[in-house]
Amino acid sequence: MSAADTDSPSRNFAHQTVDYLRSDLRADAVAGLTVAVMGVPQAMAYALIAGLPPVYGLYTAIVTCVIAAVIGSSSHLVTGPTNALCMVILSLTAHLPAKYDITLLEAVFFLTFLTGFVQVLFGVLRLGGIVRYVSNSVVVGFTAGAGVMIAANQLKNLLGIDLTGVHAERFHEVVIATIQRLPDVNPYAAAVGAVTVVVVVTAGRIHQRLPGALLAIAIGGALSYFLGWHLPEMGANKVDIVKDIEPISGKLMGFSVPSLVASPNYELTRELGLGAVALAILGLIEAASIARAVAATSGQRLRYTREFVGQGASNMVGSFLGCFAGSGSFTRTAVCFKSGGRTRMAAIFSAVWTLVALLLLGPIANFIPKAALAGILIVVAYSMIDKHHLKLSWTSGANPRLVLVGTLVSTLLLPLEYAVFVGVFLSIFILLRTTGKTDLTQLVPTEDSSFEEVPFNQAAPSPVVTINMEGDLYFAAAEDLDYELLRSLRPETRVVVLRMKRLRAVGATAMAMLGHFWELLRARNVHLVASGIEEELAEVLTGSGLRKQIGEQNLFYADNRLFQSTELAMARAWSIVRHEQSTSGVGTAEGASCPHIRARDLVSTRSIRFGYQHQLREAVWLMSGLLEHSKALSPEPLFLQSREARLYGELSPWAALRTLAAKTKSADAVDLSDADLAERLRQDLATSIATIARRDVGDLYADATLGEIIAQSLELDQSVVPICHDDGRLQGQVTSEALLRGLDEALHKLGEEEPSD
Amino acid sequence: MTDVIRARELQVTNYQTMAVDAQVSDVRRALVELQATPERPAALVIVDDRGNYVGFVTARLLLKSLLALWAPQKSVRDDPELLDRHLLDVVQARSDIRIGDALVQGLPTATPETRLLPLIEMACEAQLEFIPVLDAGKATGLVPLTRLFAATAKLVLTPGDEGIRSDGQNFT
């Protein structure tokens, strides 16, 4: 290895670093600061959703953000606490401390670890594609439902109502409990909450870039602090502040292995397992959809496997550093990108600025009123009800509407982890129902030799029914399709042509269905012809034995030209119909689209017959004499016959000349006079023509069609094709010129071209 | 009898030409029309816009080039009516192409001085009914196989070879 090779990676890294410092550092630092200003109060408030002290929201915003940015694929995704995930965390863990004699934090950290583990597993097993099958309506419905839940849950904090000791987890329980305690509203807390809401809303209306949440908690906090509403002297009207939940110490939580990870509780793990999977899926859906939305603008190519591993790793590591499960945050990611963040360093900077805020402003943050955080969350909850996308899902048809309503309602009525599964299940169910369907239409030939596609079962009655099958034909779609196909049959139907060109996912069940359909047709004495058969389908047909059952003569394989194989299948179908009608004495109805020129129309009986026992000398003399007599310019062979006058073979002029010249090469005969040449060519005149005649001259009769004669002439390279009687005697010959004339006539009859005179 | 037979003595010059840009369907019709005049060679010499020889085509060569890729599958071959339909489809599909793109490539040509034996070799090699004769890039005529055969027969057969005398007696 050369020195240059060894140095290049480090040199490249140095160059990249210098480039970054020069061009992107400032933009990323500013974007990170903007995200932190907006994100710090948000992170604290989201922790409140999960029922945790606000400081854990900050830890999550720092740790998960850095790890996901370093490991993940997206260059712009900002990871951290998210409202929907926090809602699920609350739903999953709120009841655990009482049940297992553990603290809420222990349960949350363990859940976070499990969630991260599942996400890493999704990444490693390359299950990223699954996310694509989850409808957008699930995310819209779940987020809206979570928004309603958050609003309901935060109403008590906003109004200063104490629900301690009241069991209220589901939406209706929370709403009822809050309404029942309305007389206990703390007017001071309500005032702080109202001010916060007004400031957040107003700031957003004045300017999009104004840090409304930060201003709101600053103003709300100042109001409470300077009027002394947070002091114990206020008695029952005391406004709760962050310090009352758990003081922010102004330092990071140290590294510690979650107790339940160190010594797992089997029962708890079993109980939390399903929830962890739901949380993991929800987190991945959020992260993937947000990263995809930004990548659509930035042009970055995402690798979902890496993104999933990044998300999982951030949660696993985060659980050791006091974090709860986080994911990609839409608002913080959008702010980061719009604020000019260019690289993944912008997200890391947002974490750094959050850390700075934690270290420097921690003591001040302790005086933020809980009602102020609740006020922010009420506004967030309102924004989670995405009216535009809700309307879009509602008006996009029955399927998205079903997913939307199903997810939203189950979010309000069921534990949130189940709501996620309901949404995913509904998505996959509808996906299968939509894709697992074979669309049937009918093809009707038109006058210009193409096909018109008409709705299934609405074509005019005809002996030939052509059905176009499109879509998937796996087990879900195949059920009852045979009986559905049978509906196209009419009393006059003699042949069913199935065009299978656009079928996908044809499996064993579909083959069984087709086999059954074939049997049903056979029982009705109706024939089955299939067209547009692709290679994959042909293999399945062969493997199932159906290819043999239907018969190779009834199968037509997909060609490059559109409808080519279907045209042939139709011709085959009409051929069957005509045959049946001719044998039953019924007149031909229609479909005689292809004009047929037969050998009898082209044959010339002026063939030269000769005994096969003669010598070449005699053959040459005969042929030359005939040529001299006729003055013809087109060569014709001698047709050799056996003693019984049956066609034995053919001696062409080329074969005769080739034999004469076999022993003399032109290179050796340059200086020869013609007399000398003649002497050489005479050497083989005594050759028996039986030894040089070709025997493979085919066996066509007077009713051979143009296609058969041309096919044979090409296959055997014949310039003249012999036509025989049934007993093997030569009837005549068809020359290449006659074949071309026949072809011209047939094309003329087909009506597409002007006739030749 | 001349001492040495050459292409210029065997060629016919009443051949018909066609432009290299002509459509295959036109060439097909022209070849069919030629059948009405058996005294003319059933072949067309294809020339460019300066009259230079580009190739030649007979009924057999045209069928071969038009149907070079015609390989009907078994189910089609087994049904004569389908085979006809398939054949017409393929020919129709190629009707509009220029004859210059449908010529059989690599066919031999002679010069007016080409002698009998090389002419025989050329005709046999590609089983040609005609051998084009070129001079300075332009066709001067076509040597019909029939004339080539007749000249060869005249050369090799002596008066003693005439007639059918064996009557099968020399064949066992």
Interface residues (C-beta under 8 A of the other chain):
Chain A: E552 Q553 N554 L555 F556 Y557 R561 Q564 E567 L568 A571 R572 S575 S593 C594 P595 H596 I597 G611 Y612 Q613 H614 Q615 R617 E618 V620 W621 L622 M623 S624 L627 E628 K631 A632 L633 S634 P635 R643 S652 P653 W654 A656 L657 R658 L660 A661 T664 K665 S666 A669 S673 D674 A675 L677 A678 L681 R682 L685 A686 S688 A690 A704 T705 L706 G707 E708 I710 A711 S713 L714 D717 S719 T735 S736 E737 L739 L740 R741 L743 D744 A746 L747 L750 E752 E753 S756 D757
Chain B: M1 T2 D3 V4 I5 V12 S25 R28 R29 L31 V32 E33 Q35 P38 E39 R40 P41 A42 T58 A59 R60 L62 L63 K64 L67 W70 P72 Q73 K74 S75 V76 R77 D78 D79 P80 E81 L82 L83 D84 R85 H86 L87 L88 D89 V91 Q92 A93 S95 R115 L116 L117 P118 I120 E121 A123 C124 Q127 E129 P144 L145 T146 R147 L148 F149 A150 T152 A153 K154 L155 V156 L157 D161 E162 G163 I164 R165 S166 D167 G168 N170 F171
